[in-house]
């Protein structure tokens, strides 16, 4: 239910971009594709697991759902390539000295988010601006019931700005080859964009209904915010402290051996 609510919020926002005549919504569309396809695969996989052995039987729908949903992680650009695009696009303004490399990429927050009428001011902030914002609030118009959730995404937006700048300074033009770092940055961007879309949607609902009537959407916003917070914290920390070098050495060794060399059989 949470996955569905989050994905609907993001896809609706992208739809608003298109309907409003936004010229380039490619990054937001990439986020929605990654988010939706992985949510569908995850949900289908869990449903089959719950069904147990029946999940493999053609008399039940689960095996077909698994087969049909798997291709979405590949079609229309693999999710790995789309994450690379999301990360590089977000670096466009933060890494102005790499403008020749990133010239064709547009930042994820270049266009105002107007989908539900509460976050337009936030979306115009560029990553390069975010690094100097300090702790000023960058989102307005959100109901008090969502104040804590807004603060989480504001803070991690600022953290992302600083992390992006640090990564670019560390790697320079070699950043395109740093796939571990790219994935982590992209996943933070995905959580941020999804989080603000969810808050925007629930804010809109609260304008028309009481907090009691919106109890479940508010619960969804709280749960997703905490889940996203843990993921973003982990991804940003692992930009600095990680086992990437060991993984690359091990991968190169296994490839050079032509397979797994420690088979006991």
C-alpha positions, -999 to +999 in steps of 0.1 A: +000+000+000+029+024+008+047+015-024+015+022-044+008+055-027+044+067-032+046+056-068+012+072-076+024+104-060+055+105-082+038+095-114+011+121-108+037+148-104+055+138-136+021+138-153+016+174-141+050+183-155+039+171-189+004+187-187+020+220-176+042+222-206+075+216-188+102+211-215+124+186-199+111+161-173+134+133-182+150+130-148+117+129-130+104+104-155+136+083-149+129+084-112+093+073-116+104+044-139+130+031-114+107+035-084+076+019-100+093-010-117+112-020-086+081-016-064+062-039-087+089-065-088+093-064-050+055-067-044+051-095-069+080-114-054+066-111-019+031-121-031+046-153-046+065-160-014+033-157+007+016-181-017+043-207-011+044-236-035+012-224-052+030-193-063+048-214-090+016-230-103+000-216-134-035-219-118-025-189-097-014-155-110+018-150-091+043-167-115+029-147-144+032-115-124+068-123-116+076-131-153+058-100-166+072-075-140+109-086-143+113-071-178+104-036-166+137-034-148+153-036-182+130-021-208+131+016-216+166+019-202+179-004-175+175+009-140+213+009-136+217+033-166+188+054-154+204+058-120+236+070-136+216+095-156+198+107-124+230+111-105+249+129-133+220+152-139+218+162-103+255+172-105+251+196-133+252+228-114+272+215-084+300+206-107+302+236-130+338+227-137+326+195-153+303+214-176+318+199-208+311+164-195+277+171-181+265+197-207+234+179-218+222+170-183+195+190-165+193+191-127+164+172-110+152+204-093+154+228-123+117+230-127+091+240-101+071+212-085+036+225-087+017+193-089-003+197-057+003+234-051+026+234-020+062+228-030+069+252-059+094+272-040+115+243-031+120+229-065+137+259-079+167+253-056+198+239-074+223+216-058+249+243-059+226+267-040+218+241-015+254+238-003+252+274+010+217+274+024+228+266+059+198+254+079+172+278+064+139+262+057+133+256+020+098+242+020+067+263+029+030+257+028+030+222+043+005+215+072+017+212+107+008+175+108+038+170+084+063+193+100+086+166+112+085+148+079+093+180+060+123+187+082+138+152+074+137+158+037+149+194+040+179+183+061+188+155+037+185+178+007+212+200+024+232+169+032+230+158-005+242+191-017+273+189+005+279+153-004+276+160-041+301+188-039+325+166-020+323+137-044+329+160-074+359+176-057+373+141-048+369+125-082+367+153-108+363+141-143+366+105-132+332+107-115+314+090-144+334+058-137+325+058-100+294+036-103+291+028-066+290+065-057+267+072-086+242+046-074+242+059-038+237+096-049+209+085-073+191+066-046+192+096-023+178+118-051+150+092-057+141+091-020+141+129-018+119+134-049+095+107-039+093+120-003+084+155-014+058+142-038+042+122-010+042+152+013+027+173-014-001+148-020-009+144+017-008+182+021-034+185-006-056+159+011-054+177+044-067+209+027-099+191+019-103+167+049-095+167+086-065+151+100-087+123+114-100+116+079-064+115+066-051+093+094-039+065+070-023+088+044-005+105+073+007+072+085+020+064+050+039+097+050+054+090+084+064+054+076+079+063+042+098+092+057+115+070+083+123+043+058+137+069+034+157+085+062+174+053+070+183+046+034+195+082+027+217+081+059+232+048+049+239+059+013+255+092+023+277+076+049+288+049+025+301+076+001+330+080+025+332+047+044+327+016+023+343-016+010+343-005-027+380-010-033+379-045-019+349-054-040+366-041-072+397-061-065+377-093-058+356-088-089+386-084-111+402-115-096+371-137-102+368-124-138+405-132-144+399-167-130+370-172-153+347-181-125+344-189-088+378-206-078+370-220-044+344-246-054+345-275-029+330-301-053 
